[in-house]
Amino acid sequence: MKASELRSKDATELAKELESLLKAQFNLRMQRATQQLSNTSQLGKVRRDIARVRTVMAEKAGK
């Protein structure tokens, strides 16, 4: 997911995206804890996506 894609969304869509990413992060953490996660790089990707969404939300709130 790119920041330019996120900037085209409105606040409610960003909130929904953030919620789904946080759920995905939780699921990945649980899979890692139970040693069912084979591709651990997914955790970093989700964390960066969450940061991107929060950054765009902060940009829009500042305007």
C-alpha positions as CSV (number, residue, x, y, z in Angstrom):
1,M,0.0,0.0,0.0
2,K,1.4,3.4,-1.0
3,A,0.9,6.7,0.7
4,S,-0.5,8.2,-2.5
5,E,-3.3,5.6,-2.4
6,L,-4.0,6.5,1.2
7,R,-4.1,10.2,0.6
8,S,-7.0,9.7,-1.9
9,K,-9.2,8.2,0.8
10,D,-11.3,10.1,3.3
11,A,-11.2,9.9,7.1
12,T,-13.7,7.1,7.5
13,E,-12.0,4.9,4.9
14,L,-8.7,5.5,6.6
15,A,-10.2,4.6,10.0
16,K,-11.5,1.4,8.5
17,E,-8.2,0.6,7.0
18,L,-6.4,1.2,10.3
19,E,-8.8,-1.0,12.1
20,S,-8.3,-3.9,9.6
21,L,-4.5,-3.5,9.8
22,L,-4.6,-3.6,13.6
23,K,-6.6,-6.8,13.5
24,A,-4.2,-8.3,11.1
25,Q,-1.3,-7.3,13.3
26,F,-3.0,-8.9,16.3
27,N,-3.6,-12.1,14.3
28,L,0.0,-12.2,13.2
29,R,1.3,-11.7,16.7
30,M,-0.9,-14.6,17.9
31,Q,0.4,-16.8,15.1
32,R,4.0,-16.0,16.1
33,A,3.3,-16.7,19.7
34,T,1.9,-20.1,18.9
35,Q,4.7,-20.7,16.3
36,Q,2.4,-21.0,13.4
37,L,3.8,-18.0,11.5
38,S,6.2,-19.1,8.8
39,N,6.8,-15.7,7.2
40,T,7.8,-13.3,10.0
41,S,8.4,-10.4,7.6
42,Q,4.7,-9.9,7.4
43,L,4.8,-8.4,10.8
44,G,7.1,-5.6,9.7
45,K,5.1,-4.9,6.6
46,V,1.9,-4.5,8.6
47,R,3.6,-2.3,11.1
48,R,4.8,0.0,8.3
49,D,1.4,0.1,6.8
50,I,-0.1,1.1,10.1
51,A,2.4,3.9,10.4
52,R,1.6,5.1,6.9
53,V,-2.1,5.2,7.6
54,R,-1.6,7.0,10.9
55,T,0.8,9.5,9.2
56,V,-1.8,10.3,6.5
57,M,-4.5,10.7,9.1
58,A,-2.3,13.2,11.0
59,E,-1.6,15.1,7.8
60,K,-5.3,15.4,7.1
61,A,-6.1,16.4,10.7
62,G,-3.6,19.2,10.5
63,K,-5.2,20.8,7.4
